[in-house]
Amino acid sequence: MDVRRFCNSVCAGNDAESRNAGHCSLPDESDFADVPAGQWYSDAVAWAAKHNIVSGYGDGRFGPEDTITREQMAVILYRFAVEQGLDVSRKGTLQEFTDHQKISPWALDAMAWAKGTGLISGRTAEQIAPGESATRAETAAILMRFCAFAGK
């Protein structure tokens, strides 16, 4: 799944009722150089950036055509949970995975939270595959688990 589709799905309640409830109030436009206004995903990316849910690559790019990694998805959901006032204190252990050292430092807390809440499990019993692209099936399962976690 590419990043723009994922961000659009995080704010899927982007209808008038959700906006009026303050869930997805939309900013004018994104500050990312590679997210032009008027694209089907522009509002969702701008909203997520405004709420510190996404931050791009740190060089002014968001990467809307890039696929999303498992650790990026964990970070986005973690930041969204924080933004929504959900409890993010539950953490799981990552050392059981032989590739745990491949988790980026900026994703450690989010991956531990996603593991601890059952959102993300290992791709295998030995590997959590943090830098690997999330498949569509993994994305659907993680989003379903997140909705259950959030009480939706």
C-alpha positions as CSV (number, residue, x, y, z in Angstrom):
1,M,0.0,0.0,0.0
2,D,1.4,3.4,-0.8
3,V,1.7,6.1,1.8
4,R,-0.9,8.4,0.4
5,R,-3.6,5.7,0.3
6,F,-2.7,4.8,3.9
7,C,-2.9,8.4,5.2
8,N,-6.2,8.8,3.3
9,S,-7.6,5.7,5.1
10,V,-6.5,6.8,8.5
11,C,-8.8,9.8,8.1
12,A,-11.5,7.8,6.3
13,G,-14.2,9.6,8.4
14,N,-13.4,12.7,6.5
15,D,-17.0,13.5,5.9
16,A,-18.9,16.6,7.1
17,E,-20.0,14.9,10.3
18,S,-16.4,13.9,11.2
19,R,-15.1,17.4,10.3
20,N,-17.9,19.0,12.4
21,A,-16.9,16.8,15.3
22,G,-13.3,18.1,15.0
23,H,-11.9,14.7,13.9
24,C,-10.6,15.7,10.5
25,S,-10.6,19.5,10.1
26,L,-8.7,20.2,7.0
27,P,-5.9,22.7,6.6
28,D,-5.5,24.7,3.5
29,E,-2.6,22.7,2.0
30,S,0.4,20.6,2.8
31,D,3.9,22.0,3.3
32,F,5.4,19.0,1.5
33,A,7.0,19.9,-1.9
34,D,5.8,16.7,-3.4
35,V,2.2,16.9,-2.3
36,P,0.5,19.3,-4.7
37,A,-2.9,20.8,-3.8
38,G,-5.9,19.3,-5.5
39,Q,-4.8,15.7,-5.5
40,W,-7.2,13.1,-4.1
41,Y,-4.8,12.6,-1.1
42,S,-3.7,16.2,-0.5
43,D,-6.2,17.0,2.2
44,A,-5.5,13.8,4.1
45,V,-1.7,14.3,4.0
46,A,-2.1,18.0,5.1
47,W,-4.4,17.0,7.9
48,A,-2.0,14.3,9.1
49,A,1.0,16.7,9.0
50,K,-1.0,19.4,10.8
51,H,-1.7,16.9,13.6
52,N,1.9,15.7,13.8
53,I,0.9,12.2,12.6
54,V,3.2,12.3,9.6
55,S,6.4,14.3,9.2
56,G,7.8,13.2,5.8
57,Y,11.4,12.5,5.3
58,G,12.8,15.6,6.9
59,D,13.9,17.1,3.6
60,G,10.6,18.7,2.6
61,R,9.3,15.5,0.9
62,F,6.4,13.3,2.0
63,G,6.9,10.6,-0.7
64,P,3.2,10.1,-1.7
65,E,4.2,7.4,-4.3
66,D,6.4,5.5,-1.9
67,T,5.2,2.2,-0.3
68,I,4.8,2.3,3.4
69,T,7.0,0.2,5.7
70,R,5.7,-1.7,8.7
71,E,7.6,0.6,11.0
72,Q,6.2,3.7,9.2
73,M,2.7,2.4,9.6
74,A,3.3,1.7,13.3
75,V,4.5,5.3,13.8
76,I,1.5,6.8,12.0
77,L,-0.9,4.8,14.0
78,Y,0.9,5.5,17.3
79,R,0.9,9.2,16.6
80,F,-2.8,9.1,15.6
81,A,-3.6,7.3,18.8
82,V,-1.7,10.0,20.8
83,E,-3.6,12.7,18.8
84,Q,-6.9,11.0,19.7
85,G,-6.0,10.8,23.4
86,L,-5.8,7.0,23.4
87,D,-3.6,5.1,25.9
88,V,-0.3,4.3,24.3
89,S,1.5,3.0,27.5
90,R,1.3,-0.7,26.7
91,K,4.6,-1.9,25.2
92,G,5.7,-5.3,23.9
93,T,9.1,-6.7,23.7
94,L,10.9,-6.6,20.4
95,Q,14.1,-8.5,21.4
96,E,12.4,-11.8,20.6
97,F,12.9,-11.0,16.9
98,T,16.3,-11.6,15.3
99,D,15.9,-8.4,13.2
100,H,14.8,-6.1,16.1
101,Q,18.1,-4.1,15.7
102,K,16.8,-3.0,12.2
103,I,14.0,-1.0,13.8
104,S,14.8,2.7,13.2
105,P,15.4,4.7,16.4
106,W,12.4,7.0,15.6
107,A,10.2,4.0,15.3
108,L,11.2,2.0,18.5
109,D,8.4,3.3,20.8
110,A,5.8,2.9,18.1
111,M,6.8,-0.6,17.2
112,A,6.9,-1.6,20.9
113,W,3.4,-0.1,21.3
114,A,2.1,-1.8,18.1
115,K,3.5,-5.2,19.3
116,G,2.2,-4.7,22.8
117,T,-1.3,-3.9,21.7
118,G,-1.3,-6.7,19.2
119,L,-1.5,-4.4,16.1
120,I,1.6,-5.8,14.6
121,S,3.1,-9.3,15.1
122,G,6.1,-10.8,13.5
123,R,6.1,-11.5,9.9
124,T,7.5,-14.9,11.0
125,A,8.2,-16.2,14.5
126,E,11.7,-14.8,14.2
127,Q,11.3,-11.6,12.2
128,I,9.3,-8.4,12.6
129,A,10.5,-7.0,9.3
130,P,10.3,-3.3,10.3
131,G,11.8,-1.9,7.1
132,E,9.8,-4.1,4.7
133,S,6.8,-2.9,2.9
134,A,3.5,-3.7,4.4
135,T,1.3,-5.9,2.2
136,R,-2.3,-5.0,1.6
137,A,-3.4,-8.0,3.7
138,E,-1.1,-6.8,6.6
139,T,-2.5,-3.3,6.3
140,A,-6.1,-4.4,6.4
141,A,-5.4,-6.6,9.4
142,I,-3.5,-3.9,11.3
143,L,-6.2,-1.3,10.5
144,M,-8.9,-3.7,11.7
145,R,-6.9,-4.3,15.0
146,F,-6.4,-0.6,15.4
147,C,-10.1,0.1,15.1
148,A,-10.8,-2.6,17.7
149,F,-8.1,-1.0,19.9
150,A,-9.6,2.4,19.5
151,G,-13.1,1.1,20.3
152,K,-14.5,1.9,16.8
